[in-house]
Amino acid sequence: LHVDRQVTGCSDHDGEQAYNLDGEEMWFADFIKREGVEPQPPFIDHMTYVDGAYQGAEVNQQICKTSLDVVRRAMKDFKIED
């Protein structure tokens, strides 16, 4: 069995989207360079992600930041309890 994970997260100033297989990072979005990175070692059969993967990651970041704003507004009046 294999473990396949997708991580998507954001904050006001940063974001992340990455794909992992069995604990190894297969692809991640570099939002500073504005490109997808495939940090796979040269001794394996290289797997390439589909065209548009980076653009999809940018869209996911906008969705994440919008959701973050909605949750902040919804939780703004909740009291912090022990």
C-alpha positions as CSV (number, residue, x, y, z in Angstrom):
1,L,0.0,0.0,0.0
2,H,1.1,3.6,-0.7
3,V,0.2,6.8,1.2
4,D,-0.6,9.7,-1.2
5,R,-1.1,13.1,0.4
6,Q,-2.0,16.6,-0.9
7,V,-1.3,19.5,1.4
8,T,-2.9,22.9,0.8
9,G,-2.6,25.8,3.2
10,C,-2.5,29.5,3.4
11,S,-2.1,32.5,5.6
12,D,-2.4,36.3,5.0
13,H,1.2,36.4,3.6
14,D,2.1,32.8,2.6
15,G,0.7,29.6,1.1
16,E,1.6,26.1,0.3
17,Q,0.5,23.3,-2.0
18,A,2.3,20.1,-2.3
19,Y,1.9,16.4,-3.3
20,N,3.6,13.6,-1.5
21,L,3.9,9.9,-2.0
22,D,5.0,7.6,0.8
23,G,6.5,10.6,2.7
24,E,8.5,11.9,-0.3
25,E,7.6,15.2,-1.9
26,M,6.8,14.7,-5.5
27,W,5.6,18.2,-6.5
28,F,5.2,21.6,-4.8
29,A,4.2,25.1,-5.9
30,D,6.9,27.7,-5.5
31,F,4.8,30.9,-5.2
32,I,7.8,33.1,-5.2
33,K,9.2,31.8,-8.5
34,R,5.6,31.2,-9.8
35,E,6.2,27.7,-11.0
36,G,5.7,24.1,-10.0
37,V,8.8,22.2,-8.7
38,E,9.4,18.4,-9.0
39,P,12.2,17.6,-6.6
40,Q,12.6,14.0,-7.6
41,P,16.0,12.3,-7.5
42,P,17.6,11.5,-10.8
43,F,17.8,7.7,-10.2
44,I,14.0,7.2,-10.3
45,D,11.6,7.2,-13.3
46,H,10.6,10.9,-13.2
47,M,6.9,11.6,-12.8
48,T,5.5,14.8,-14.2
49,Y,2.4,16.6,-13.2
50,V,-0.1,17.7,-15.7
51,D,0.1,21.1,-17.4
52,G,-1.9,23.6,-15.3
53,A,-0.9,22.1,-11.9
54,Y,0.7,25.4,-10.9
55,Q,-2.2,27.5,-12.1
56,G,-4.5,25.2,-10.1
57,A,-2.4,25.8,-7.0
58,E,-2.8,29.5,-7.5
59,V,-6.6,29.1,-7.7
60,N,-6.6,27.0,-4.6
61,Q,-4.7,29.7,-2.7
62,Q,-7.3,32.3,-3.6
63,I,-10.0,29.9,-2.4
64,C,-8.1,29.2,0.8
65,K,-7.6,32.9,1.5
66,T,-11.3,33.6,0.9
67,S,-12.3,30.8,3.2
68,L,-9.9,32.1,5.8
69,D,-11.6,35.6,5.6
70,V,-15.0,34.0,5.9
71,V,-14.0,32.0,9.0
72,R,-12.4,35.0,10.6
73,R,-15.6,37.0,10.2
74,A,-17.8,34.1,11.5
75,M,-15.6,33.5,14.5
76,K,-14.9,37.2,15.4
77,D,-17.5,37.4,18.2
78,F,-16.7,34.0,19.7
79,K,-15.4,34.2,23.3
80,I,-12.2,32.4,24.1
81,E,-12.9,29.8,26.8
82,D,-10.6,27.6,28.8
